Amino acid sequence: MKHIGITIGDVNGIGPEVALKAIHTEPWPSDVEFIILGSEAVVREQAESMGIPVSKQIHFQSLEMPVKWIPGTIAVDASRHAEEAIRTAVEQCLSGELDAMVTAPICKEGMHKAGIMIPGHTEYLAELTTTEKFGMMLMGGGLRVMLVTRHLPISKVPAALNVETIVEHIQLTGEALKLFGIETGKIGVCGLNPHAGDGGVIGREEIEIINPAIEIARKKGFNVTDAIPADTIFYEALRGDYAAVVAMYHDQGLGPLKMIGFDEGINVTLGLPIIRTSPDHGTAFGIAGKNEASPKSMKNAINLTIEMAAHSNPWK
């Protein structure tokens, strides 16, 4: 029996709704149980309010932190409840009680108001698992995109790039492809500058940092391109030239992905000793409680989690 934990996220957003819909509307394998970590009372309240059945494959792991459901609001209790769910799920994945975890979206503003100063799920999961080398891969619309830098102001991206970091992210990408069953997939690497620097005329990061990192990755056995202009690489990836793309910063990679797979994208944290995926969308406070949220992204996240849980984790 596979036990897949689903953290409740911010209860005032669409997390519980999409989790309920995803599990109810899909014929999941009979040997899979879903454990929702969060307030059972609030989840059932939302299910009743929106007329969503609670699947018999769902079990609940209640938490100590009390919470109320006030759709569309940023609330400290909701953020503290979400944080406890994440922490508990990580502990249970590490202990083997859970085989993997899927995280519903949190509200970073609410987290900060609650005194929980985390930039996002990815960094917090790395902290909880004491993981130093980790990465964020987004998947959707036929693309797999790895981000070398994540939640950074664009002005700080060039200084954050170095050979070691880029090599790490190429390596994580290659290891992830094998975990997905893609043994010989080619990895495309974005340049930072327009036209990948145009031979140094529009910037030297490709010459001094990115291509040297690519050479090291090749020596490690990874099938990697030279730095390619970001305005062409995603077209080539969709054409099938690359199994994954390594992007230098957040919007460089996620702009194209969300353009073609906005409501189906998923987020995978690579490098952790546990398996974690999530839908690639936020709390969507504007439609919370209205029964308008699409569960497609959550379904995809759950599907990938089950698939990954069937393979050996290279980072465990």
Residue pairs with C-beta under 8 A, 6 or more apart in sequence:
1 31
1 32
1 33
2 29
2 31
2 32
2 33
2 99
2 100
2 306
2 309
3 33
3 35
3 97
3 98
3 99
4 32
4 33
4 34
4 35
4 98
4 99
4 100
4 101
4 102
4 302
4 305
4 306
4 309
5 34
5 35
5 36
5 37
5 61
5 89
5 92
5 93
5 98
5 100
5 101
5 102
6 19
6 34
6 35
6 36
6 37
6 101
6 102
6 103
6 104
6 302
7 37
7 38
7 82
7 85
7 86
7 89
7 101
7 102
7 103
7 104
8 15
8 16
8 19
8 36
8 37
8 38
8 39
8 42
8 43
8 81
8 82
8 85
8 104
9 15
9 16
9 38
9 82
9 85
9 103
9 104
9 105
9 106
9 283
10 78
10 79
10 82
10 104
10 105
10 106
10 107
10 110
10 283
11 38
11 39
11 42
11 46
11 67
11 69
11 78
11 81
11 82
12 69
12 70
12 71
12 72
12 73
12 74
12 75
12 78
12 107
12 283
12 285
12 288
13 72
13 104
13 105
13 107
13 282
13 283
13 284
13 285
13 288
14 105
14 281
14 283
14 284
14 287
14 288
14 293
15 104
15 105
15 283
16 36
16 38
16 42
16 43
16 46
16 47
16 104
17 46
17 50
17 52
17 288
17 289
17 291
17 293
17 295
18 104
18 279
18 293
18 294
18 295
18 297
18 298
19 36
19 43
19 102
19 104
19 295
19 298
20 43
20 46
20 47
20 52
20 53
20 54
20 55
20 58
21 52
21 293
21 295
21 298
22 295
22 298
22 299
22 302
23 34
23 55
23 57
23 58
23 302
24 52
24 53
24 54
24 55
25 295
25 299
26 299
26 302
28 34
28 57
28 302
28 306
29 306
32 57
32 306
33 57
33 59
34 55
34 57
34 58
34 59
34 302
35 58
35 59
35 60
35 61
35 98
36 43
36 58
36 59
36 60
36 61
37 61
37 63
37 85
37 88
37 89
38 60
38 61
38 62
38 63
38 67
38 81
38 82
38 85
39 62
39 63
39 66
39 67
39 81
40 60
40 62
42 67
42 68
42 69
43 54
43 60
44 54
45 69
46 52
46 69
46 289
47 53
47 54
49 289
50 289
50 290
50 291
51 291
52 291
61 88
61 92
63 81
63 84
63 85
63 88
64 84
65 77
65 80
65 81
65 84
66 77
66 81
67 77
67 78
67 80
67 81
68 75
68 77
69 289
71 285
71 288
71 289
71 290
72 285
72 286
72 288
72 289
73 285
74 107
74 109
74 110
74 113
74 285
75 110
76 110
76 113
76 114
78 107
78 110
79 106
79 107
79 110
79 111
79 113
79 114
79 116
80 114
80 116
82 106
82 107
82 110
82 111
83 106
83 111
83 114
83 116
86 103
86 106
86 121
86 124
86 125
86 128
87 128
89 98
89 101
89 103
90 101
90 125
90 128
90 129
90 274
92 98
93 99
93 100
93 101
93 274
93 275
93 276
94 129
94 273
94 274
99 275
99 309
100 274
100 275
100 276
100 277
100 305
100 306
100 308
100 309
101 274
101 275
101 276
101 305
102 276
102 277
102 278
102 298
102 301
102 302
102 305
103 121
103 276
103 277
103 278
104 278
104 279
104 298
105 278
105 279
105 281
105 282
105 283
105 284
106 121
106 283
107 282
107 283
107 285
108 118
108 119
108 120
111 117
111 118
118 124
118 127
119 150
119 151
120 150
120 151
121 267
121 269
121 276
121 278
122 134
122 136
122 150
122 267
122 269
123 150
123 151
125 131
125 134
125 269
125 272
125 274
125 276
126 132
126 134
126 269
126 271
126 272
129 272
129 273
129 274
131 271
131 272
131 273
131 315
133 168
133 172
133 271
134 172
134 269
134 270
134 271
134 272
135 146
135 147
135 148
135 168
135 169
135 172
135 173
135 269
135 270
135 271
136 146
136 147
136 150
136 267
136 268
136 269
136 270
137 144
137 145
137 146
137 147
137 172
137 173
137 176
137 244
137 267
137 268
137 269
137 270
138 144
138 145
138 147
138 253
138 254
138 257
138 265
138 266
138 267
138 268
138 280
139 145
139 257
139 265
139 266
139 267
139 268
139 300
139 304
140 257
140 258
140 260
140 261
140 262
140 264
140 265
140 266
140 280
140 297
140 300
141 238
141 257
141 259
141 260
141 261
141 264
141 265
142 237
142 238
142 260
142 261
143 234
143 237
143 238
143 245
143 256
143 257
143 260
143 261
144 173
144 176
144 177
144 243
144 244
144 245
145 244
145 245
145 246
145 247
145 253
145 254
145 256
145 257
146 169
146 170
146 172
146 173
146 176
146 244
146 245
146 246
146 247
146 253
146 270
147 169
147 247
147 249
147 250
147 253
147 254
148 161
148 165
148 166
148 169
148 246
148 247
148 248
148 249
149 157
149 160
149 161
149 248
149 249
149 250
150 250
151 250
152 160
152 249
152 250
154 249
154 251
157 192
157 248
157 249
158 192
158 205
161 192
161 205
161 209
161 210
161 248
162 209
163 209
163 212
163 213
163 216
164 213
166 189
166 209
166 210
166 213
166 214
166 217
166 246
167 213
167 216
167 217
167 220
169 246
170 187
170 189
170 213
170 214
170 217
170 222
170 224
170 246
171 217
171 220
171 222
172 270
172 271
173 187
173 222
173 244
173 246
173 270
174 185
174 187
174 217
174 221
174 222
174 223
175 270
175 314
175 315
176 244
176 268
176 270
177 183
177 185
177 187
177 243
177 244
178 314
179 308
179 311
179 313
179 314
180 307
180 308
181 311
182 243
184 223
185 223
185 242
185 243
185 244
186 223
186 224
186 225
186 241
186 242
186 243
187 217
187 222
187 223
187 224
187 225
187 242
187 243
187 244
187 245
187 246
188 225
188 228
188 233
188 236
188 237
188 241
188 242
188 244
188 245
188 246
189 210
189 214
189 224
189 225
189 226
189 227
189 228
189 245
189 246
190 227
190 228
190 229
190 230
190 233
190 245
190 246
190 247
190 248
190 252
190 253
191 197
191 205
191 206
191 210
191 227
191 228
191 229
191 230
191 248
192 203
192 205
192 206
192 210
192 227
192 248
192 249
193 202
193 203
193 205
193 206
194 202
194 203
194 229
194 231
195 202
195 229
196 206
196 226
196 227
196 228
196 229
196 230
197 203
197 204
197 205
197 206
197 207
197 227
199 207
200 206
200 207
206 227
210 227
210 248
211 226
211 227
214 224
214 225
214 226
214 227
217 224
218 224
225 242
228 236
230 247
230 248
230 252
233 242
233 245
234 245
234 256
234 257
236 242
237 244
237 245
238 260
245 253
247 253
247 254
257 265
257 280
258 265
258 280
263 281
263 294
263 296
263 297
264 296
264 297
264 300
265 279
265 280
265 281
265 297
265 300
266 277
266 278
266 279
266 280
266 297
266 300
266 301
266 304
267 277
267 278
267 279
267 280
267 301
268 276
268 277
268 304
268 308
269 276
269 277
270 315
271 315
272 315
273 313
273 315
273 316
274 313
274 316
275 305
275 308
275 309
275 313
276 305
277 301
277 302
277 304
277 305
277 308
278 301
279 297
279 298
279 300
279 301
280 297
281 297
284 293
287 293
